[in-house]
Amino acid sequence: MARRLEDARILMYSHDTFGLGHLRRCRAIAHALVEDYRGLNILIISGATIAGAFDYRARVDFVKIPSVIKLRNGEYTSMAGHIDLHETLKMREASIRHTAETFQPDIFIVDKEPMGLKGEVEETLAYLKARGTVLVLGLREIMDAPHLLDAEWKRNGIMQKIDHYYDSVWVYGPPDFYDPLVGLDVPASVRRKMDFVGFLQRSVSTSKTSINARSDNYILVTTGGGGDGSDLVHDVMNAYENDPTLQQKALVVLGPYMPAAERSKLVAKGSRIPYIEVIEFDNHMEELMVGATGVVAMGGYNTYCEILSFDKPALIVPRVKPRQEQLLRARRASALGLVDVLLPDQSADPTVMSEALKRLPERVPPSKSGCTLQLQGLDHISQTVGHWLDGRGRHLSVVGAE
């Protein structure tokens, strides 16, 4: 049963400088909400260069702002090389503010960066707060190593600003998995606003079918956006080249952000290995995950939610710099028995990787690890949003499913 809402509006912001994680998380939340509430419209502001490569449900749309790329050293640069970063940020800031003024949302959800990229959302937060919009900060269950996050936030007075602007802080994980603000000095007033919603469960869309879907036994190798995923793919291919007894079929997805030179190198290398099929990108990754007997991944947030949602044996080789988020998540999940982990230097040893790949299809799935998975994030968010909109005098009535 979906409930009817009279023209309620939610605006979401996803800075999207590197990879697909933020946009995919926002899209998952938006799709779950419009499925539950019929009169709800959601607009996602995104800086992802390929925001348009995904399909969006009715009443979910996106506004594309000029893209900014995050370099490996953690600095930023304009996607359009001839435009100064400062000008690009000014354009982004103006677009965000203008969109908020025109759309007039009831709720504004900001993904991960409390004040937006380089503070670009602060002006919009101040404007919407004065209007009485409910302001929500959504945090991954793991942000970064505490000392790195603490230094970054202190430099910009972020904790005080979270306290000042936001009504609620959603943590996209269960309280017993990880605390994203561990090791930081968190005022009691901010702690009170924190709501650990649980992991965001993923499902397979019934309408679209991936053109890469297969029915044989294969392991899926995915590096998410792929911007820094080439090492992992090389490691997997080296294991196959080194060990002729490794005959497990593998489907390798390079990701849309893998640099062209790396991409062509890996396509050529993969074509020489009979058991490996290489594809560049699939916007229905959920289907490829469901069909796989096991998953090899770097373990970003979305991939991890999919591994848990579809209950797949997984081998995680986390990125360890510039951020330690994937490493911390891998260590915690490994300690709970949910996944196997190789660090990048272990993964680079073809013998070690080969053994890990052979073990993978026989590994017990996460549901058999004895650890409860707590994948109720989308349901929890939906109930919260419904409660808020009810309280704002939005007329809500239950209507039968169409």
DOTI-107098 format. One record per atom (N, C-alpha, C, CB): residue in one letter; z, y, x. Coordinates in steps of 0.001 Angstrom, whole numbers, plus 500000, padded with zeros to 6 digits. Each point is the difference from the previous one (the first is absolute). Glycine has a CB too. Example, Ala and Ser with C-alpha at 12.3 -4.5 7.8 and 13.67 -1.06 7.14 Angstrom:
BEGIN
A507800494310513190;A500000501190499110;A500000501200500900;A501246498827498108;S498034502223501542;S500060501190500820;S500730501090499230;S497855499372501184;
This chain:
BEGIN
M500000498802500837;M500000501198499163;M500000501254500876;M501223498749498175;A497837502137501588;A499984501262500743;A500567501081499101;A497989499288501379;R502779501629499187;R500566501073499184;R499055501198500029;R502363499203500478;R497604501499498401;R499104501154499877;R500733501260500457;R498759498901498075;L500624501869502761;L500585501255500469;L499068501116499578;L501154498882501977;E499383502201497552;E499111501122499689;E499756500818501257;E500841500072497623;D497982499796502934;D499552500762501164;D501071500310501037;D498345500951498507;A502148498005502131;A500898500216501139;A499169499935501274;A501994499004498754;R498433501729502262;R499207500077501231;R500848499773501245;R498461501577498847;I501003497611502032;I500663499777501292;I499013500341501107;I501497498178499031;L498961502615501924;L499206500330501182;L500614499250501178;L499345502311499086;M499806497083501743;M500484499290501187;M499336500601501236;M500371497864498665;Y500342502117502454;Y499435500538501248;Y500127498950501095;Y500590502376499328;S498292497386501359;S499952499009501067;S499251500624501173;S500060498043498349;H500641502229502775;H499365500791501073;H498869499259500699;H502166501141500329;D497982497509499817;D498894499161500470;D499267500486501233;D499765499368497697;T500853500474503450;T499315500411501220;T499543498808500803;T501357502066500042;F499251496770499713;F499693498847500827;F500235498766499158;F500623501209502145;G498323498049497582;G500197498789499214;G499959500257498506;G501348499107501856;L498913499839497386;L499846500033498545;L501325499855499280;L497736499054500270;G503350500781500486;G501271499610499391;G500479500921498897;G500561499007502145;H499412502302498113;H500571500951499038;H499185500030498716;H500885501379501893;L497803498681498253;L499129500047498815;L500126498720499173;L498406501492501248;R501616497356499413;R500090498733499261;R501335499883499271;R498482498925501684;R502577501613498927;R501311499966499334;R499983500901498761;R501145499545502219;C498319501665497941;C499922500927498858;C499157499408498873;C500251501949501569;R498639497433498812;R499093499433499000;R500683498847499239;R498012500655501438;A502735498511499273;A500715498893499343;A500995500533498971;A499741498598502075;I500992502454498301;I500987500593499088;I499281500631498800;I501590500436501943;A497338500318498336;A499257500674498924;A499437498991499002;A499421501858501584;H499989497061498924;H499412498995499101;H501065499332499130;H498184499601501682;A502964500112498915;A501073499372499210;A500480500947498900;A500708498653502013;L499393502631498291;L500503500965499008;L499015500215498849;L501280501125501829;V497417498998498473;V499066500231498877;V499855498746499142;V498756501690501387;E501538497159499200;E499962498770499205;E501166499975499007;E498883498779501914;D502250501792498494;D501190499997499150;D500027501142498986;D501203498930501872;Y498142502187498464;Y500070501181499128;Y498604500514499675;Y502228500601500987;R497429499380497740;R498633500302499595;R499579501460500111;R500236498111498510;G500711502823501308;G499595501408499999;G500225500684501339;G500523500062497592;L499659499123503449;L500333500539501317;L498742500202500842;L502235498866499886;N497670502290500759;N498897500253500935;N500579500225501389;N498564501007498161;I500807498369502843;I500504500102501366;I498889500472500934;I501678498173499542;L498668502777501303;L499056500534500976;L500620499810501383;L499048501710498336;I500178497665502570;I500486499757501366;I499276500955500956;I500495497543499471;I500258503254501256;I499413500854501047;I499999499183501282;I500805502182498901;S498024497628501705;S499923499142501182;S499131500597501092;S500338498043498527;G500088501746502708;G499199500426501142;G499215498848500605;G501670501777500449;A498321497052498869;A499304498827500553;A498493500184499932;A501913498537499314;T497415501229501816;T498542500178500015;T499314499062499013;T500134500702502396;I500481498139497341;I499324499068499096;I500740499847498669;I499119498791502000;A501515502291497557;A500718499950498709;A499060499532498884;A501536501866500764;G497188498480499345;G499031499643498954;G499481498579500076;G499366502347499985;A501054496890501033;A499490498625500134;A500769499022499117;A499310500524502342;F501773499951497041;F500779499137499110;F499672500333498552;F501849499824501711;D498318499178497414;D499808500306498583;D501354500420499416;D498047498344499806;Y501894502553499227;Y501220500511499363;Y499931499709498507;Y500246501826501752;R500894497816497678;R500044499734498561;R499801501286499220;R501530498055500386;A498141501786498344;A499901501168499114;A501316500758500060;A498349498820498465;R501557502525501518;R501149500911500036;R500682500067501365;R500325499515497600;V499027499909503424;V500446500227501387;V498809500578500737;V501718498083499960;D498459503044500699;D498901500585500769;D500579500546501300;D498682500584497887;F500427499839503010;F500501500540501259;F499291501296500337;F500533497693500797;V500165503145499940;V499431501227500546;V499982499808501504;V500841501486498070;K498015498651502543;K499870499805501442;K500193501341500707;K498422498039499651;I502524502028501277;I500174501207500810;I499416499723501392;I502110500696498697;P497535500361502062;P499361499771501308;P500821499057500878;P498973502275499851;S500339496806500822;S500695498967500766;S500460500495501367;S498641498303498806;V502508501182501576;V500560500266501325;V500252498637500618;V501078502244499317;I498606497610501960;I500183498703500650;I501225500041500895;I497524499568499920;K503214499322500058;K501137499878500905;K499508499285501256;K501692499940498070;L498530500683503063;L499585499395501265;L501059498992500449;L498718502098500645;R500926497081500326;R500933498950500442;R501307500561500554;R498033498575500502;N501925502648500027;N501223500582500557;N500867500642498919;N498785500392502145;G500797499462496580;G500801500547498902;G499634501421499622;G501808498531500738;E497296502109500028;E499543501351499650;E498880499927498955;E500629500832502313;Y499016500315497115;Y498981500033498956;Y498793500822500424;Y501789499738498288;T497060499953501115;T498810500810500223;T499174500010498718;T499990499448502484;S499149501557497363;S499152500075498812;S498959498898500019;S500359502471499885;M499340496992498927;M498940498993499897;M498660500668500326;M501312498680498240;A498508502517501223;A498784500761500306;A500263500698501325;A499367500342497522;G500058499122503547;G500306500471501344;G499790501488500210;G499389497773500764;H499692502826498453;H499693501416500220;H500976500919499276;H497607499384500271;I503285500039498907;I500959500861499293;I501365499883500671;I498730499732497815;D501869501393502437;D501301500077500638;D501062499308499135;D499321502161501122;L501627497134499513;L501044499281499258;L500777500957499085;L500195498338501897;H500101502848498625;H500763500987499232;H499250500372498714;H501015500894502142;E497668499302497944;E499194500337498810;E499985498836499016;E498564501533501392;T501289497261499141;T499995498809499135;T501316499896499242;T498443498818501590;L502665501400499112;L501315499926499351;L500154501087498939;L500967499038502106;K498479502151498159;K500055501081498995;K499211499615498745;K500231501710501847;M498595497666498360;M499190499551498853;M500749498932499198;M497883500512501285;R502716498549499429;R500745498928499331;R501144500589499181;R499402498392501854;E501344502515498771;E501160500610499330;E499580500728498728;E501139500248502222;A497758500508497867;A499498500748498836;A499523499052498902;A499329501888501516;S499999497023498873;S499510499018499009;S501156499342499267;S497980499580501416;I503069500058499346;I501165499335499401;I500665500941498992;I500357498625502108;R499840502615498303;R500655500988499134;R499159500253498745;R501073501074502022;H497631499099498169;H499101500284498877;H499965498824499008;H498610501477501513;T501350497306499033;T499990498808499139;T501275499937499159;T498584498775501692;A502558501496498938;A501281499975499276;A500037501067498908;A501137499142502067;E498351502053498241;E500006501090499014;E499105499674498800;E500434501639501857;T498434497741498419;T499044499694498928;T500445498791499182;T498161500954501405;F502335498016499282;F500342498725499347;F501344500083499264;F498702498784501779;Q502213502056498722;Q501317500177499379;Q500713498660499727;Q499136502115498965;P501220497155502085;P500592498668499796;P501447500052499492;P498507499167501807;D501873499767497478;D501408499817499601;D500793499461501187;D499326499569497588;I500006499593503230;I500652499357501143;I499059500137501204;I501277498340498494;F499289501955502674;F499214500071501239;F500624499012500981;F499346502462499619;I499856496547500829;I500488498971500921;I499337500194501359;I500379498373498088;V500424501833502942;V499491500223501356;V500241498739500825;V500443502505499841;D498500496967500783;D500133498769500768;D500359500283501462;D498346498913498463;K502780500599501960;K500463499915501395;K500286501300500742;K498729497983500013;E500348502996499962;E500249501232500767;E500679501021499079;E497978499565501516;P503334500663498629;P500738500791499014;P499409501384499719;P501994498776500739;M497520501905500312;M499396501327499801;M498476499936500176;M502133501091500816;G497330497696499184;G498560499856500214;G499645500143501468;G499589500885497711;L499154498883502611;L499530500112501373;L500197501428500504;L498319498158499598;K502411501991501489;K500267501327500594;K500540500999498966;K498174499561501668;G502599499944497343;G500630500893499026;G499088500486498886;G501459500686501816;E497378498666498012;E498991500541499079;E500379499922498515;E498331499352501691;V502711499892497977;V500357499830498582;V501185500881499580;V499146497654500143;E501509502966500822;E501253500706499677;E499802501108498960;E500798499492502309;E498163501277497855;E499714501096499063;E499796499459498572;E498944501329501889;T500351497543498012;T499762499373498689;T501305499470499413;T497663499382500710;L503192500039500146;L501310499516499526;L500817501155499422;L499968498162501733;A500027502973498960;A500764501165499531;A499464500477498651;A500474500672502389;Y498194499381497480;Y499360500431498754;Y500357499052498849;Y498107501016501328;L501768497671498910;L500247499017498924;L501484499919499651;L498002498687500766;K502856501481500227;K501449499960499728;K500371501136499047;K500454498974502282;A498984502200497958;A500273501156499139;A499510499747498569;A499819501521502006;R499141497658497861;R499453499669498679;R500772498879499310;R497770500725500819;G503114498595499930;G500767498903499393;G499336498640500105;G500910501660498462;T498070498209502374;T499389498686500242;T501020499097500696;T497674501035500167;V502350497673499466;V500863499044500705;V499335499693501346;V500891498981497801;L499845501212503291;L499434499806501336;L500572498739500639;L499708502489500254;V499389496622500167;V500401498698500534;V499421499812501402;V500115499041497660;L500723500515503267;L499531499604501325;L500004498483500051;L500888502129501089;G497973497266499240;G499918498543500119;G499976499607501469;G498772499846497803;L502199499350502621;L500063499575501404;L499740498503500135;L501626501847500470;R497621497784500567;R499907498583500363;R501389499491500302;R497663500289500916;E502551498414498943;E501334499448500286;E500363500161501472;E499698498355498137;I499279501767502733;I500240500283501419;I499107501169500387;I500610497568500520;M499989503477500025;M499221501173500385;M499584499916501465;M501218501366498285;D499764498547502599;D499728499949501432;D501325499709500694;D498026501636499831;A501915498190501495;A501242499843500758;A500875501230499731;A498839498598501816;P502463501196497894;P500869501116499603;P499952501200500949;P501462498316498951;H498524501434502379;H500050501145500925;H498729500846499906;H501467498665501543;L497391500674498169;L498741500748499882;L499972500818498711;L498821498221501331;L501584501134497574;L500001500688498704;L501006501151500005;L499323497858498853;D501852501886501712;D501061501005500030;D499533501256500747;D501738498165499916;A497624501631501238;A499525501142500797;A498953500800499222;A500455498716502127;E498617500559497248;E498909500651499251;E500561500799498815;E498415498140500680;W502509501281498588;W500553500666498816;W500910501168500376;W499862497829498773;K500915502003502294;K500905501094500406;K499204501228500416;K501715498321500746;R497191501410499979;R499146501093500483;R499512500869498833;R499277498564501951;N500486500805496913;N499420500719498860;N500974500207498839;N497821499051500663;G503455500662499573;G501016500201498950;G499711499210498734;G500392502258500921;I499056496521499254;I499496499234498848;I501113499541499052;I498115499247501438;M503005500287499125;M501058499458499130;M500495501065499015;M500689498407501835;Q499499502827498647;Q500464501088499128;Q498942500303498935;Q501374500977501899;K497358498934498496;K498925500292499046;K499886498908498932;K498775501243501807;I501433497505498593;I500006498907499011;I501097500287498973;I499133498308501721;D502030502059498785;D501148500279499141;D499692501152499041;D501548499179501811;H497785501845498704;H499715501197499211;H498935499746498927;H500613501383501991;Y498285497962498374;Y498863499893499074;Y500033498777499078;Y498700501195501706;Y501646497654498829;Y499736498758499263;Y501093499616499011;Y498716499263501955;D500847500209496905;D500929499486498990;D500348498547500289;D499050501586498299;S500009497685502299;S500203498571500201;S499253499547501250;S500278499650497512;V500299499377503200;V499327499397501161;V499865498512499721;V500930501748501625;W497842497798498164;W499747498573499766;W499782499312501332;W498990500476497735;V501715498426502485;V499755499175501182;V499263498756499519;V502085500872501237;Y496720498894499318;Y499152498905499516;Y500400498652500608;Y498135501642499710;G503132498004500107;G500506498722500479;G501380499771499415;G498661500185502134;P501865498581497968;P501356499721499487;P501049500477500996;P499134498007498722;P502078502318500800;P501032500564500885;P500410499055501123;P500809501312498070;D499082497355501695;D500480499074501034;D498915499641501017;D501611499089498334;F497193501510501551;F498972499713501008;F500110500992501161;F498471499067498209;Y501519502220501473;Y500070501019501053;Y500301501354499377;Y498376498704501434;D502312502142499314;D500260501364499543;D499125500938500840;D502413499436499283;P496632501265500095;P499068500818500779;P500669501136500765;P498289499434498329;L502914500968501241;L500678501120500664;L501185499535500851;L499294501474498110;V500664497239502274;V501074499459500846;V500058500798501310;V499715497671498981;G501489502630501466;G500152500706501277;G499834501510499892;G499175497962501092;L500493502539497710;L499887501447499812;L501253500512499305;L497476499850499874;D502795501414500318;D501150500618499345;D499542500433498608;D501022500791502228;V499272498369496772;V499495500267498646;V501111500587499137;V498331498118500215;P501504503120499305;P501047500577499141;P500196499172498728;P499450502281500901;A501761497721498581;A500314499224498787;A499088500395498845;A502386499806500751;S497238501482499201;S499148500468498896;S498611499355500053;S501256502180499990;V498252497518501211;V498707499311500128;V500172498511499682;V499239501676501754;R501849497730498738;R500275498576499707;R500029499760498485;R501330499799502154;R499263501148497114;R500102499830498543;R498628499975499338;R502215501147500055;K496820499506500568;K498648500062499417;K499169498762500323;K500104502479500177;M500383496670500747;M499199498864500452;M500053498846499013;M500422500686502350;D498403498798497329;D499864498883499062;D499146498926500676;D500211501540497955;F500429497340502424;F499258498889500626;F499305499219498892;F501653499839501949;V497047500372497901;V499303499456498817;V499567498548500180;V499213502300499503;G500701497217501737;G499481498651500264;G498568500092500525;G501485499030498187;F498016499865502371;F498618499983500491;F499028500147498826;F500681498542501959;L498136501978498325;L499001500228498946;L499119498761499863;L500011502501500451;Q500201496766498473;Q499256498754499798;Q498517500268499802;Q502038498969498997;R497121500187501578;R498550500144499859;R499453498890499125;R499855501098502251;S499034499206497081;S499359498979499175;S498498500089500219;S501862500086498268;V497430498912501258;V498544499984500167;V499366500540498735;V500109498024501579;S498950502893498584;S499321500568498837;S499119498930499369;S500037502318501028;T499983497608497654;T499225498963499309;T498535500398499850;T502067499318498773;S497672501990501284;S498637500464499683;S499016499846501157;S501025501602498425;K499394498756502781;K499069500027501130;K500154498751500856;K500071502505499999;T498822497043500561;T500081498865500904;T499491500424501359;T499708498369498103;S501036501287502922;S499583500343501358;S498745499227500357;S502380500480500661;I496656500202499959;I498764499298500410;I500274499067501176;I498616501952499205;N502560498182501403;N500341499142501141;N500925498847499616;N499727501980501474;A500557497875497228;A500920498940499568;A499422498637500381;A500833501438498079;R500034497664502378;R499532498661500362;R500981498973499457;R498863500881502088;S500683497865497875;S500860498971499402;S500434498956501028;S498839500359497814;D500749499804503465;D500405499011501001;D501374500376500583;D497557499523500552;N502935499641500336;N501277500284500661;N499775500957501150;N500894497744499353;Y499668503431500580;Y499833500958501101;Y501295500774500193;Y497520500202499530;I502659500282501706;I501082500961500210;I499366501386500005;I501425498330501341;L499305502627498123;L499510501380499932;L500606500785501158;L499750499880497466;V499392500787503311;V500478500855501090;V499704501442499605;V499613498186501778;T501429502605498005;T499790501376499549;T500859500963500809;T499460499171497690;T499959501987502645;T500772501008500731;T500132501271499165;T499203499046502197;G500719500815496474;G500124501176499132;G498806500919500194;G502508499842500093;G497760501430500165;G498905500961500203;G499169499693501244;G501391501714498858;G499242497626502129;G499248499557501174;G499894501008501128;G498755498616498460;G501775502579501341;G499888501043501018;G500547499575501350;G500165501659498193;D500903497515501781;D500546499508501270;D500131498478499961;D501245502175500335;G497829497190498952;G500120498556499787;G499161499127500908;G500489500566497713;S498716500038503185;S499055499171500756;S500697499026500958;S498357501864499827;D502809498512500716;D500701499088500924;D500337498683499314;D500953501974501224;L499573498116497572;L500379498787499274;L498777499115499741;L501908501250498928;V496985499347500668;V498791499204499713;V499482499348501290;V499404501548498070;H500608499200503035;H499613499410501297;H500902498815500344;H499169502249500784;D502139497898498980;D500950498926500321;D499671498731499214;D501775501719500484;V497911498445498230;V499663498846499167;V498720499338500520;V501109501088497994;M497878499720502278;M498720499455500473;M500151499316501366;M498795501805498723;N502020498793502153;N500242499394501318;N500654498629499866;N500229502289500993;A500673497580498022;A500658498709499777;A498965498940499614;A502120501183499284;Y496929499180499852;Y498943499067499594;Y499102499629501190;Y500049500987497675;E499608500017503127;E499118499748501154;E500693499113501031;E498876502221499625;N502422497916500449;N500785499295501021;N500369498574499596;N500892502202500701;D499131497538497994;D500499498701499510;D499004499362499023;D502376500814500287;P496797498262500211;P498983499369499140;P500600499184498858;P498509499923501976;T502794499721498126;T500607499213498912;T500450500894498839;T500750498302501694;L499167503014498505;L500357500935498915;L498784500123499085;L501655501302501481;Q498400498004497376;Q498828499952499126;Q500305500476498585;Q499148498117501367;Q501941502635498523;Q500378500586498714;Q499043501154499685;Q502445499341500336;K496913500656498483;K499099501112499666;K500787501303499853;K498435498395498843;A500959502684501612;A500679501298499910;A499048501058499464;A501502499369501913;L498997501447497160;L499250501158499487;L500675501238500594;L499305498807497797;V499948501928503020;V500541501173500688;V499499501271499316;V500102498723502188;V500820502128497370;V499623501281499389;V500377501113500983;V500335499095497611;L498657501619502883;L500234500965501075;L500693501280499518;L497993499077501138;G501714501357497642;G500597501238499490;G499080501186500218;G502266499074500450;P497718501870498599;P499035501094499997;P500194501027501099;P499856499657497603;Y501352500380503000;Y500258501028501008;Y499868499495501434;Y501506501068498366;M498008497697501796;M499830499509501371;M498858500764500668;M500861497698499346;P499350502819501875;P498931500745500680;P498728499163500135;P501742501292501254;A497114499350498610;A498706499308499953;A499759499100501205;A499124501909498697;A501225498556502506;A499755499205501213;A500804498703499964;A499554502109501302;E501719497986498272;E500862498813499882;E499435499043498953;E502019501365500676;R497565499229498214;R499482499214498881;R498802499142500446;R500789501792498388;S498233498857502286;S498796499244500365;S500325498929501052;S498581502027499481;K502376498272501404;K500435499011500999;K500564498751499303;K500509501869501650;L500333498365497337;L500659498885499313;L499043499230499096;L502129501283500084;V496931499421499294;V498992499310499179;V499197499045500887;V499851501986498405;A499743498496502778;A499224499163500937;A500828498816500497;A498688502025500704;K502564498258499656;K500870498938500520;K500246498936498927;K501102501654501563;G499167498810497190;G500268499074498903;G498803499125499660;G501620501640499117;S497179498926501035;S498790499249499626;S499781498797500921;S498984502126499122;R501669497867502036;R499853498871500933;R501027498894499739;R499105501599501703;I501811498648497358;I501050499004499710;I499731499392498618;I501712501261501436;P497959497439498516;P499540499404498730;P501010500070498860;P498630498499501368;Y502663501556498948;Y501005499921498934;Y500380501367499450;Y500861497935501061;I498587503127499541;I500424501351499613;I498903500745499251;I501510500051501982;E498870500563496910;E499094500910499288;E500621501395500084;E499151498154498399;V500037502835501971;V500502501365500148;V499387500898498932;V500303499650502479;I500537501074496776;I499488501019499072;I500670501329500348;I499602498273498142;E499779502821501434;E500511501309500419;E501088500541499075;E497776500453500994;F502058499368497698;F500943500616499063;F499814499365498631;F499984502182501295;D501093497687497969;D499912499515498624;D501034500779499198;D499208497655500705;N500362502997498212;N500973500796499240;N500744499146498969;N498551502021500328;H501258496668499740;H500793499080499173;H500720499009500910;H498376500238498056;M502399500302502875;M500697499142500966;M500936499000499323;M499854501855501654;E500673498538497187;E500936499105499305;E499350498643499738;E501119501989498929;E497601498021500677;E499324498733499699;E499857499124501243;E498764501144498152;L500942499495502987;L499843499235501248;L501344499426500434;L498064501466500692;M503004499285499036;M501359499553500338;M500398498801499122;M500624502367500699;V499074497715498004;V500353498915499083;V499317498693500391;V500308501683498176;G498440498411502291;G499238498792500323;G500357499372501335;G498196500941498657;A502541499785502191;A500258499522501363;A501139498986500064;A499179502186500841;T500748496911500159;T501109499057500200;T501096500627500860;T498396498069499795;G501252502997500911;G500987500707500820;G499415501339500403;G500988497827500854;V499869503075499618;V499563501363500320;V500478500380501404;V500060500635497543;V499026499954503239;V500360500575501298;V499818501506499862;V499299497898501327;A501752502888498951;A499926501438499726;A500931500765500932;A499427499529497596;M500396501797502406;M500894500861500790;M501274500323499223;M498006500982501175;G501934498845497510;G501225500131499214;G500363501409499614;G500752498012501126;G498246502781498471;G500292501277499366;G500615499743498628;G498104501128501252;Y502350499916498094;Y500743499845498740;Y499210499251498917;Y501187502114500557;N497565498301499183;N499231499396498908;N499698498535500241;N499012502215499559;T500577497462501672;T499699498605500334;T501239499142499789;T498257500733501673;Y502887499811498710;Y501249499268499845;Y500313499747498521;Y500836501023502140;C498967500008497021;C500208499820498546;C499060498923499449;C500711502421499794;E498054497544500711;E499036498985499537;E500411498598500453;E498174501727500071;I502280498160501168;I500445498692500511;I501132499466499118;I499340500644502373;L501603500227497256;L501114499582499138;L499529499734498576;L501571501333501417;S497578499561498043;S499545499865498612;S499205498712499792;S499941502497499810;F499205497173501159;F499134498828499854;F500573498784500730;F498024501527499799;D503181498661500769;D500773498914500603;D499213499241501072;D501241499793497851;K498297500927503166;K499157499398501037;K500747499820501328;K498013501038498894;P501818497796501748;P500501499852501370;P499351501072500869;P500355497493499695;A500420503167501154;A499428501118500756;A500454500021501448;A499909501284497896;L499151499126502963;L500279500258501403;L499797501491500224;L499285497646500725;I501762503047499686;I499941501454500162;I499997500360501495;I501204500323497780;V497833500519502601;V499965500545501367;V500090501524499847;V498580498031500953;P502635502538499100;P500176501406499619;P499518500990501064;P501934499271498640;R497627501882500893;R499776501140500889;R501376500424500520;R497878500776498735;V502197499604502546;V501315500382500532;V500058501470500424;V500296497646500762;K498545503041499231;K500009501445500275;K498810500662499319;K501158499613502212;P498830501714497474;P501078500955500268;P501208499830499070;P498260501578500807;R501533497808498017;R501151499780499113;R500465498554500106;R499176501791498423;Q502110497983501315;Q500555498637500103;Q500217499352498638;Q501102500677502121;E498383499971496851;E500201499511498631;E499588498527499845;E499619502338499172;Q499175497286501298;Q499535498614499810;Q500868499011500783;Q497658500851499655;L502782499561501526;L500856499146500828;L501340499751499298;L498892500894502095;L501706500169497371;L501290499873499308;L499862499117498757;L500682502278500849;R498235497905498404;R499769499191498794;R499804498534500383;R498960501987498829;A500253497767502227;A499733498624500440;A501290499313500433;A497690500675500724;R503134500048500020;R501265499407500475;R500920499652498835;R499800501315502126;R500269499598496904;R500881499769498853;R499486498830499160;R500624502445499973;A498070497536499763;A499412498930499178;A500104498655500712;A498418501658498963;S501450498358502360;S500113498772500792;S501436499486499965;S498114500759501496;A502855500167498608;A501418499615499952;A500339499356498653;A500569501876501591;L498742498557497346;L500230499438498662;L499176498729499769;L500486502312499154;G498722497313501853;G499197498776499887;G498746500147499152;G502091498764500278;L497501502479499440;L498855500219499099;L498653499861500704;L501442501515498669;V498503498818502628;V498726499983500738;V500234499519501432;V499109501895498573;D499807497723502109;D500053499760501449;D499521501268500699;D499598497484499717;V500927502767501469;V499639501232500716;V499634499690501446;V501526501328498507;L497402499286501975;L499695500044501431;L499939501470500395;L498705497780499944;L501902502574501172;L499844501362500499;L498624500106500667;L502530500271500339;P496915500951499778;P498640500153500533;P499768499307501346;P499920502149498798;D501092497845502101;D499764499340501301;D499964498476499860;D501131501926501149;Q499566497522497858;Q499925498550499748;Q498655499656499351;Q502527499876499737;S497076500973499313;S498753499798499270;S498798500010500945;S501037501069497980;A499082499693503114;A498899500121500969;A499822498733500838;A500422502456500085;D500536496621499854;D499873498719500713;D499288499009499073;D502129500435501374;P496625499173498966;P499200499167499086;P500678498685499625;P497982501018501000;T502780498391499932;T500666498727499709;T501078500186498942;T499534499218502336;V501243501854497827;V501080500301499040;V499403500296498622;V501456500916501870;M497485499906498108;M499355500352498729;M499399498768499331;M499510502293500895;S499845496871499888;S499384498790499454;S501040499110499312;S498249500107501804;E502884499678498869;E501073499166499417;E500516500620498695;E500661499211502319;A499505502119497698;A500511500695498803;A499011499865498836;A501249501638501474;L497449498458498831;L498981499879498945;L499982498584499426;L498621501783501125;K501568497216499720;K500000498603499516;K501210499727499105;K498786499286502089;R502335501345498249;R501224499784499205;R499935500689498637;R501286499817502131;L497952501271497815;L500053500894498837;L499790499331498634;L499189501723501532;P499710497494498270;P499788499449498647;P501112499058499541;P497571500204500412;E503175499237500546;E501092499065499650;E501336500725499790;E498824498212501315;R501214503068499029;R501261500739499896;R500449500106498537;R499401501305502079;V501909498659497671;V500453500150498609;V499724501439499544;V501808498213500316;P497812501961498409;P499757501355499490;P501316500774499876;P497967499169498752;P501948502161501141;P501217500824499938;P500979499575498896;P498637501869500894;S500835497661497970;S500893499646498882;S500916498825500338;S498260500835498421;K501365498369502590;K500823498839500384;K500949500319501159;K498149498507499227;S501944502770501128;S500811500379501168;S501479500102499657;S498038501226500914;G502286498683497793;G501397500150499586;G500407501461499859;G500506497853501136;C498514503054498999;C500291501432499896;C499404500520498690;C500021500272502544;T500742500507496703;T499436500535498756;T499073501163500336;T502056499295498682;L496819500785500615;L498948500916500423;L500062501380499362;L498626498018500344;Q501956502087498470;Q500171501306499337;Q498731500850499982;Q502368499924500702;L496698499624498477;L498709500676499889;L499892500775498696;L498969498216501405;Q502138502401498163;Q499949500653498689;Q499764501497500080;Q501509498248499176;G497976502250501949;G499847501442500192;G499190500703498921;G500176499550502389;L498679499868497244;L499129500666499016;L500666500047498622;L497972499224501281;D502714499688498346;D500707499982498701;D501115501043499978;D499474497547499737;H501251502521501375;H501124500933500113;H499493501452499898;H501268498327501448;I497634501956499253;I499418501352499975;I499542500342498576;I499259499764502424;S500111499274496925;S499496500224498645;S501130500341499027;S498116498425500482;Q502985500837499622;Q501154500278499122;Q500565501392500281;Q500542497535499911;T499565502804501363;T500532501310500394;T499138501133499451;T500951498972502081;V497736500880498101;V499059501028499539;V500066500143498475;V498487499511501969;G501557499368497320;G500094500031498542;G501248500724499529;G498737497867499914;H502363501863500772;H501290500628499672;H499921501518500223;H501225497865500640;W498190502536500479;W499863501434500280;W499128500701498971;W500290499510502418;L498586499867497259;L499061500654499073;L500590500059498596;L498055499194501380;D502692499761498250;D500726500033498718;D500925501211499977;D499893497470499801;G500814502734501307;G500962501086500102;G499347501374500002;G501472498460501238;R497235501586499050;R499296501291500029;R499367500310498644;R499550499690502457;G500821499519496534;G499484500282498664;G498567499544499809;G501527501921499909;R497961497272501051;R498674499418499793;R500144498946498916;R499265500437502417;H499880499614496585;H500126499035498912;H499537498630500471;H499650501821498296;L501245497199501616;L499662498642500436;L500137499054498825;L500769500489502352;S498218498719497400;S500151498984498969;S499291498742500486;S500135501744498136;V500395497099501497;V499404498746500438;V498745499728499177;V502266499100500694;V496645500570499995;V498767499634499278;V499611498604500433;V499221502418499843;G500130496847499271;G499583498633500320;G498945500027501098;G500510499251497643;A499436499687503129;A498994499918501070;A498606499976499373;A501621498753501522;E497468502001499073;E498644500062499446;E499251498723500336;E499984502509500205;
